[in-house]
Amino acid sequence: MIGFKLPVPAVGMAVKGPWWIWIGGAAGVAYITAALLLAPTADNLVVFHMPDRDAWEAAVQRMKDHGYAAVPSFNPFWDRQGITFEDCDGYRVVLQNADWHAVAQQS
């Protein structure tokens, strides 16, 4: 290896090792793959249905007070009776001023 004057490890040595030495590499590949596949998109949402108008307005104000800005929803359906907020990682939360039963019947 550069700087240490050590020989480069041989792949054949790793293959001859015990089976459990591969767990770390396999876990790393699974983690990276999941992180890439589960990256936030504009249509990945957590929706909170709040039929009570006062509770909804209070929740919206709390989000704004904590520095979250409202963004237009990827799907305009959520903008009809709700407000979408996005966090610094790109994940989105919708505060919907409707009962979820009513929303399910509209779909």
C-alpha positions as CSV (number, residue, x, y, z in Angstrom):
1,M,0.0,0.0,0.0
2,I,1.2,3.5,-0.8
3,G,2.9,5.2,2.1
4,F,3.2,2.1,4.3
5,K,5.3,-0.1,2.1
6,L,2.9,-3.0,2.8
7,P,2.0,-5.6,0.1
8,V,-1.4,-5.3,-1.5
9,P,-3.7,-7.9,-0.1
10,A,-4.4,-10.9,-2.3
11,V,-8.0,-11.6,-3.3
12,G,-7.3,-15.3,-2.9
13,M,-6.6,-14.8,0.8
14,A,-10.1,-13.2,1.3
15,V,-11.8,-16.1,-0.5
16,K,-10.1,-18.6,1.8
17,G,-11.3,-16.7,4.9
18,P,-14.3,-17.7,7.0
19,W,-17.7,-17.0,5.7
20,W,-18.5,-14.3,8.2
21,I,-15.9,-11.9,6.9
22,W,-18.2,-11.2,4.0
23,I,-21.1,-10.0,6.2
24,G,-19.7,-6.5,6.5
25,G,-19.3,-6.1,2.8
26,A,-22.7,-7.5,2.0
27,A,-24.3,-5.3,4.7
28,G,-22.6,-2.3,3.2
29,V,-23.8,-3.0,-0.3
30,A,-27.4,-3.5,1.0
31,Y,-27.2,-0.2,2.9
32,I,-25.9,1.8,0.0
33,T,-28.4,0.2,-2.4
34,A,-31.3,1.0,0.0
35,A,-30.2,4.5,0.5
36,L,-30.1,5.1,-3.3
37,L,-33.4,3.5,-3.9
38,L,-35.2,5.1,-1.0
39,A,-33.9,8.6,-1.7
40,P,-36.7,11.2,-1.3
41,T,-38.7,12.2,-4.3
42,A,-41.3,14.9,-4.7
43,D,-44.1,12.4,-4.5
44,N,-42.9,10.6,-1.3
45,L,-45.1,12.0,1.3
46,V,-46.2,11.6,4.9
47,V,-49.8,13.0,5.1
48,F,-51.5,14.0,8.3
49,H,-55.3,14.4,7.9
50,M,-56.7,17.0,10.4
51,P,-60.4,17.6,9.9
52,D,-60.5,20.2,12.7
53,R,-59.7,23.6,11.1
54,D,-58.3,25.2,14.3
55,A,-56.0,22.2,14.9
56,W,-54.9,22.3,11.3
57,E,-54.1,26.0,11.3
58,A,-52.2,25.6,14.6
59,A,-50.1,22.8,13.1
60,V,-49.4,24.8,10.0
61,Q,-48.3,27.8,12.1
62,R,-46.0,25.6,14.2
63,M,-44.3,24.3,11.0
64,K,-43.8,27.9,9.8
65,D,-42.6,28.9,13.3
66,H,-39.9,26.2,13.1
67,G,-38.6,27.5,9.8
68,Y,-40.3,25.2,7.3
69,A,-41.5,26.9,4.2
70,A,-44.6,25.7,2.3
71,V,-43.8,24.2,-1.2
72,P,-46.1,23.4,-4.0
73,S,-47.0,19.7,-4.0
74,F,-45.9,17.5,-6.9
75,N,-49.5,16.2,-7.1
76,P,-51.9,19.2,-7.1
77,F,-54.5,17.1,-5.2
78,W,-52.7,17.8,-2.0
79,D,-52.7,21.6,-2.5
80,R,-56.6,21.7,-2.6
81,Q,-57.1,21.3,1.2
82,G,-53.6,21.1,2.5
83,I,-50.1,22.5,2.7
84,T,-46.9,20.7,1.8
85,F,-43.7,21.3,3.7
86,E,-40.2,20.0,2.8
87,D,-37.4,19.4,5.2
88,C,-33.6,19.9,4.5
89,D,-33.3,16.3,3.3
90,G,-36.0,16.6,0.7
91,Y,-38.7,14.7,2.5
92,R,-42.2,16.1,2.4
93,V,-45.0,16.3,4.9
94,V,-48.6,17.3,4.0
95,L,-50.9,18.8,6.6
96,Q,-54.3,18.1,5.1
97,N,-57.4,19.8,6.4
98,A,-59.8,17.0,5.7
99,D,-60.9,13.7,7.2
100,W,-59.1,10.8,5.5
101,H,-62.4,9.0,4.8
102,A,-63.5,12.0,2.7
103,V,-60.2,12.0,0.9
104,A,-60.4,8.3,0.1
105,Q,-63.8,8.7,-1.4
106,Q,-62.6,11.5,-3.7
107,S,-59.8,9.4,-5.1
